[in-house]
Amino acid sequence: MDYLIAFLVGGAICAVAQVLIDVLKMQPAQVMVLFVSIGAILSGLGVYEKLIEFAQAGALVPVSGFGHSIARGSLLEAERNGFLGLFTGVFEFTGGGIAVAVFLAAAIALVANPKA
């Protein structure tokens, strides 16, 4: 049952994103920023944590889960280190993923041949 709930919630999040792209003609980058922001805001309000308890990976895997991770790290670090922690905590839970993305982007840029 856990797999079904995760699939349905994750699919619903992705379906909403597709509707925004198809119906409202939003660019994928705009949808990504919107969903990361919504995930961060809902995390700050304590709502996204309840969604994760219910849907588990179905709420963590979409890009809104990345916004949750950013906000969660910032808030936890702010509790420990004060105001400065809001900025340093961004990398608490997302640092590894960001590092891999930068490394792979650099590696692919070395071997890829860009179009003119």
Residue frames as a rotation matrix with the C-alpha (Angstrom) as fourth column:
MET 1
0.566 0.824 0.000 0.00
0.824 -0.566 0.000 0.00
0.000 0.000 -1.000 0.00
ASP 2
0.290 -0.546 -0.786 2.92
0.261 -0.745 0.614 2.34
-0.921 -0.383 -0.073 0.70
TYR 3
-0.723 -0.598 0.346 4.06
0.456 -0.036 0.889 2.03
-0.519 0.800 0.299 -2.91
LEU 4
-0.141 0.773 0.619 0.62
0.952 -0.066 0.300 2.87
0.273 0.631 -0.726 -4.24
ILE 5
0.733 0.400 -0.550 0.29
0.588 -0.779 0.218 5.96
-0.341 -0.483 -0.807 -2.03
ALA 6
-0.108 -0.862 -0.495 3.78
0.184 -0.507 0.842 7.15
-0.977 0.000 0.213 -2.99
PHE 7
-0.718 -0.130 0.684 2.99
0.670 0.135 0.730 6.59
-0.187 0.982 -0.010 -6.67
LEU 8
0.214 0.915 0.342 -0.32
0.945 -0.282 0.165 8.44
0.247 0.288 -0.925 -6.50
VAL 9
0.704 0.015 -0.710 1.00
0.386 -0.847 0.365 11.44
-0.596 -0.531 -0.602 -4.56
GLY 10
-0.362 -0.908 -0.210 4.17
0.172 -0.286 0.943 11.75
-0.916 0.305 0.260 -6.64
GLY 11
-0.590 0.217 0.778 2.13
0.807 0.191 0.559 11.31
-0.027 0.957 -0.287 -9.80
ALA 12
0.540 0.839 -0.067 -0.34
0.841 -0.541 0.000 13.97
-0.036 -0.057 -0.998 -8.70
ILE 13
0.338 -0.513 -0.789 2.49
0.148 -0.799 0.583 16.43
-0.930 -0.314 -0.194 -8.08
CYS 14
-0.728 -0.658 0.193 3.94
0.245 0.013 0.970 15.70
-0.640 0.753 0.151 -11.51
ALA 15
-0.221 0.740 0.635 0.49
0.973 0.123 0.196 15.91
0.067 0.661 -0.747 -13.14
VAL 16
0.690 0.425 -0.586 -0.03
0.523 -0.852 -0.002 19.38
-0.501 -0.305 -0.810 -11.65
ALA 17
-0.165 -0.840 -0.517 3.33
-0.040 -0.518 0.854 20.43
-0.986 0.161 0.052 -13.07
GLN 18
-0.767 -0.107 0.632 2.37
0.574 0.325 0.752 19.09
-0.286 0.940 -0.187 -16.50
VAL 19
0.305 0.934 0.187 -0.94
0.951 -0.290 -0.106 20.95
-0.045 0.210 -0.977 -16.41
LEU 20
0.503 -0.189 -0.843 0.91
0.173 -0.934 0.313 24.18
-0.847 -0.303 -0.437 -15.58
ILE 21
-0.604 -0.793 -0.084 3.18
0.014 -0.116 0.993 23.62
-0.797 0.599 0.082 -18.57
ASP 22
-0.720 0.322 0.615 0.45
0.692 0.399 0.601 22.58
-0.052 0.858 -0.511 -21.02
VAL 23
0.265 0.959 0.096 -2.48
0.956 -0.275 0.101 24.79
0.123 0.065 -0.990 -20.00
LEU 24
0.799 0.051 -0.599 -0.86
0.293 -0.903 0.315 27.90
-0.525 -0.427 -0.736 -18.55
LYS 25
0.783 -0.529 0.328 2.09
0.340 -0.077 -0.937 27.71
0.521 0.845 0.120 -20.99
MET 26
0.800 -0.565 0.200 4.60
-0.497 -0.439 0.749 28.09
-0.335 -0.698 -0.632 -18.16
GLN 27
0.241 -0.819 -0.521 8.21
-0.661 0.255 -0.706 27.28
0.711 0.515 -0.480 -18.93
PRO 28
0.541 -0.060 -0.839 9.65
0.394 0.900 0.189 24.19
0.744 -0.432 0.510 -17.19
ALA 29
-0.584 -0.807 -0.086 12.12
0.500 -0.274 -0.822 26.40
0.640 -0.523 0.563 -15.32
GLN 30
-0.483 0.497 0.721 9.25
-0.633 -0.767 0.104 28.50
0.605 -0.406 0.685 -13.98
VAL 31
0.617 0.726 -0.302 7.42
-0.356 0.600 0.716 25.39
0.702 -0.334 0.629 -12.79
MET 32
0.125 -0.659 -0.742 10.58
0.644 0.623 -0.444 24.11
0.755 -0.422 0.502 -11.12
VAL 33
-0.824 -0.435 0.364 11.13
0.066 -0.710 -0.701 27.37
0.563 -0.553 0.614 -9.24
LEU 34
-0.073 0.897 0.436 7.44
-0.768 -0.330 0.549 27.46
0.636 -0.295 0.713 -8.28
PHE 35
0.682 0.381 -0.624 7.50
-0.022 0.863 0.504 23.91
0.731 -0.330 0.598 -6.91
VAL 36
-0.295 -0.831 -0.473 10.78
0.663 0.178 -0.727 24.39
0.688 -0.528 0.498 -5.02
SER 37
-0.780 0.044 0.625 9.32
-0.325 -0.880 -0.345 27.55
0.535 -0.472 0.701 -3.48
ILE 38
0.292 0.952 0.095 6.04
-0.682 0.138 0.718 25.84
0.670 -0.274 0.690 -2.60
GLY 39
0.436 -0.203 -0.876 7.95
0.425 0.905 0.001 22.94
0.793 -0.373 0.481 -1.03
ALA 40
-0.662 -0.747 -0.061 10.03
0.454 -0.335 -0.825 25.36
0.597 -0.574 0.561 1.05
ILE 41
-0.534 0.536 0.655 7.01
-0.646 -0.758 0.093 27.39
0.546 -0.373 0.750 2.16
LEU 42
0.551 0.782 -0.291 4.99
-0.434 0.566 0.701 24.31
0.713 -0.260 0.651 3.09
SER 43
0.075 -0.622 -0.779 8.00
0.622 0.640 -0.451 22.98
0.779 -0.451 0.435 4.96
GLY 44
-0.832 -0.407 0.377 8.33
0.039 -0.720 -0.692 26.20
0.554 -0.561 0.615 6.91
LEU 45
-0.182 0.869 0.460 4.66
-0.873 -0.358 0.331 25.95
0.453 -0.341 0.824 7.85
GLY 46
-0.626 -0.160 0.763 5.06
-0.615 0.703 -0.357 22.32
-0.480 -0.692 -0.539 8.93
VAL 47
0.452 0.888 -0.087 2.68
-0.719 0.306 -0.624 20.99
-0.527 0.345 0.777 6.28
TYR 48
0.324 -0.360 -0.875 5.18
-0.803 0.385 -0.455 19.26
0.501 0.850 -0.164 4.00
GLU 49
-0.738 -0.601 0.306 6.50
-0.666 0.575 -0.475 17.07
0.110 -0.554 -0.825 6.83
LYS 50
-0.165 0.776 0.609 3.00
-0.475 0.479 -0.739 15.63
-0.865 -0.411 0.289 7.25
LEU 51
0.691 0.362 -0.626 2.81
-0.713 0.198 -0.673 14.97
-0.120 0.911 0.395 3.51
ILE 52
-0.210 -0.854 -0.476 6.13
-0.792 0.434 -0.429 13.12
0.573 0.287 -0.768 3.72
GLU 53
-0.694 0.027 0.720 4.87
-0.563 0.604 -0.565 11.02
-0.450 -0.797 -0.404 6.62
PHE 54
0.328 0.918 0.223 1.87
-0.449 0.359 -0.818 10.07
-0.831 0.168 0.530 4.48
ALA 55
0.953 0.147 -0.263 3.45
-0.293 0.245 -0.924 9.63
-0.072 0.958 0.277 1.02
GLN 56
0.457 -0.862 0.219 7.13
0.301 0.382 0.874 9.07
-0.837 -0.334 0.434 1.90
ALA 57
-0.559 -0.796 0.231 9.15
0.477 -0.081 0.875 9.00
-0.678 0.600 0.425 -1.36
GLY 58
0.012 0.658 0.753 6.11
0.992 -0.105 0.076 10.21
0.129 0.746 -0.653 -3.30
ALA 59
0.951 0.303 -0.059 6.61
0.309 -0.932 0.190 13.59
0.003 -0.199 -0.980 -1.64
LEU 60
0.433 -0.861 -0.268 10.41
0.044 -0.277 0.960 13.55
-0.900 -0.427 -0.082 -1.38
VAL 61
-0.196 -0.590 0.783 11.36
0.774 0.397 0.493 12.66
-0.602 0.703 0.379 -4.95
PRO 62
0.516 0.371 0.772 9.59
0.798 -0.537 -0.274 15.51
0.313 0.757 -0.573 -6.85
VAL 63
-0.335 -0.755 0.565 11.34
0.519 -0.648 -0.558 18.86
0.787 0.106 0.608 -6.94
SER 64
0.437 0.531 0.726 9.06
-0.378 -0.623 0.684 20.17
0.816 -0.574 -0.071 -4.19
GLY 65
0.900 -0.189 -0.392 10.89
0.420 0.615 0.668 17.73
0.115 -0.766 0.633 -1.90
PHE 66
-0.124 -0.971 0.203 14.12
0.865 -0.206 -0.458 19.57
0.486 0.119 0.866 -2.74
GLY 67
-0.121 0.176 0.977 12.52
-0.179 -0.972 0.152 22.80
0.976 -0.156 0.149 -1.53
HIS 68
0.892 0.450 0.032 11.54
-0.153 0.235 0.960 21.01
0.425 -0.861 0.278 1.66
SER 69
0.526 -0.763 -0.376 15.11
0.837 0.543 0.067 19.81
0.153 -0.350 0.924 2.18
ILE 70
-0.350 -0.634 0.690 16.50
0.479 -0.754 -0.449 23.30
0.805 0.174 0.568 1.66
ALA 71
0.188 0.511 0.839 14.05
-0.464 -0.706 0.535 24.86
0.865 -0.490 0.104 4.12
ARG 72
0.936 0.183 -0.302 14.49
0.134 0.607 0.783 22.07
0.327 -0.773 0.544 6.68
GLY 73
0.157 -0.964 -0.212 18.27
0.930 0.217 -0.298 22.41
0.333 -0.151 0.931 6.66
SER 74
-0.399 -0.284 0.872 18.09
0.164 -0.958 -0.237 26.19
0.902 0.048 0.429 6.92
LEU 75
0.479 0.675 0.561 15.64
-0.462 -0.349 0.815 26.12
0.746 -0.650 0.145 9.82
LEU 76
0.860 -0.211 -0.464 17.59
0.464 0.702 0.540 23.49
0.212 -0.680 0.702 11.75
GLU 77
-0.148 -0.986 0.081 20.86
0.890 -0.169 -0.423 25.36
0.431 0.010 0.902 11.25
ALA 78
-0.159 0.171 0.972 19.19
-0.123 -0.981 0.152 28.65
0.980 -0.095 0.176 12.26
GLU 79
0.877 0.480 0.019 18.16
-0.111 0.164 0.980 27.05
0.468 -0.862 0.197 15.55
ARG 80
0.592 -0.720 -0.362 21.79
0.805 0.519 0.287 26.05
-0.019 -0.461 0.887 16.20
ASN 81
-0.398 -0.917 0.036 23.69
0.910 -0.390 0.139 29.08
-0.113 0.088 0.990 14.85
GLY 82
-0.151 0.402 -0.903 21.18
0.256 -0.866 -0.429 31.90
-0.955 -0.296 0.028 14.69
PHE 83
0.587 0.509 -0.630 20.55
-0.343 -0.549 -0.762 34.12
-0.734 0.663 -0.148 11.69
LEU 84
-0.209 -0.768 -0.606 23.66
-0.934 -0.026 0.355 33.02
-0.289 0.640 -0.712 9.79
GLY 85
-0.686 -0.024 0.727 22.39
-0.069 0.997 -0.032 29.45
-0.724 -0.072 -0.686 9.91
LEU 86
0.453 0.888 -0.075 19.58
-0.101 -0.032 -0.994 30.38
-0.886 0.458 0.076 7.52
PHE 87
0.601 -0.289 -0.745 22.21
-0.796 -0.299 -0.526 30.72
-0.071 0.909 -0.410 4.80
THR 88
-0.489 -0.871 -0.052 24.65
-0.872 0.490 -0.005 27.97
0.030 0.042 -0.999 5.74
GLY 89
-0.378 0.400 0.835 21.95
-0.342 0.778 -0.527 25.39
-0.860 -0.485 -0.157 6.42
VAL 90
0.442 0.549 -0.710 20.91
-0.844 -0.012 -0.536 25.28
-0.303 0.836 0.458 2.78
PHE 91
-0.017 -0.577 -0.816 23.62
-0.774 0.525 -0.355 22.69
0.633 0.626 -0.456 2.18
GLU 92
-0.309 -0.089 0.947 22.84
-0.870 0.428 -0.244 20.57
-0.383 -0.899 -0.209 5.26
PHE 93
0.099 0.460 0.883 20.68
-0.051 0.888 -0.457 18.03
-0.994 0.000 0.111 3.41
THR 94
0.926 0.370 0.078 21.22
0.078 0.014 -0.997 19.07
-0.370 0.929 -0.016 -0.20
GLY 95
0.342 -0.873 -0.348 24.99
-0.725 -0.481 0.493 19.54
-0.598 0.084 -0.797 -0.38
GLY 96
-0.408 -0.516 0.753 25.73
0.005 0.824 0.567 16.07
-0.913 0.235 -0.334 -1.75
GLY 97
0.311 0.626 0.715 23.15
0.763 0.284 -0.580 16.35
-0.566 0.726 -0.390 -4.51
ILE 98
0.929 -0.015 -0.369 24.32
-0.169 -0.907 -0.386 19.81
-0.329 0.421 -0.845 -5.50
ALA 99
0.021 -1.000 -0.019 27.96
-0.640 -0.028 0.768 18.65
-0.768 -0.004 -0.640 -5.56
VAL 100
-0.318 -0.076 0.945 27.10
0.444 0.869 0.219 15.68
-0.838 0.489 -0.242 -7.79
ALA 101
0.700 0.651 0.292 25.08
0.580 -0.281 -0.764 17.90
-0.415 0.705 -0.575 -10.15
VAL 102
0.726 -0.500 -0.472 27.97
-0.550 -0.834 0.036 20.38
-0.412 0.233 -0.881 -10.50
PHE 103
-0.270 -0.878 0.395 30.54
-0.405 0.476 0.781 17.61
-0.873 0.051 -0.485 -11.00
LEU 104
-0.121 0.285 0.951 28.47
0.670 0.730 -0.134 15.80
-0.733 0.620 -0.279 -13.64
ALA 105
0.894 0.436 -0.101 27.68
0.246 -0.668 -0.702 19.06
-0.374 0.603 -0.705 -15.45
ALA 106
0.371 -0.844 -0.386 31.40
-0.748 -0.519 0.415 19.86
-0.551 0.135 -0.824 -15.63
ALA 107
-0.429 -0.537 0.727 32.27
-0.065 0.821 0.568 16.32
-0.901 0.196 -0.387 -16.77
ILE 108
0.274 0.615 0.740 29.60
0.757 0.336 -0.560 16.35
-0.593 0.713 -0.373 -19.49
ALA 109
0.891 0.027 -0.453 30.71
-0.168 -0.907 -0.386 19.83
-0.422 0.420 -0.804 -20.62
LEU 110
-0.065 -0.995 -0.076 34.21
-0.602 -0.022 0.798 18.44
-0.796 0.098 -0.598 -21.22
VAL 111
-0.718 -0.249 0.650 33.04
0.207 0.815 0.541 15.67
-0.665 0.523 -0.534 -23.54
ALA 112
0.279 0.913 0.297 29.91
0.671 0.036 -0.741 17.15
-0.687 0.406 -0.603 -25.14
ASN 113
-0.810 -0.450 0.375 30.00
0.576 -0.494 0.652 18.99
-0.108 0.744 0.659 -28.42
PRO 114
-0.242 0.777 -0.582 27.64
0.202 -0.546 -0.813 21.99
-0.949 -0.314 -0.025 -28.24
LYS 115
0.147 0.407 0.901 25.48
0.977 0.084 -0.198 22.84
-0.156 0.909 -0.386 -31.23
ALA 116
-0.846 -0.521 0.115 26.17
0.533 -0.816 0.221 26.07
-0.022 0.248 0.968 -33.07
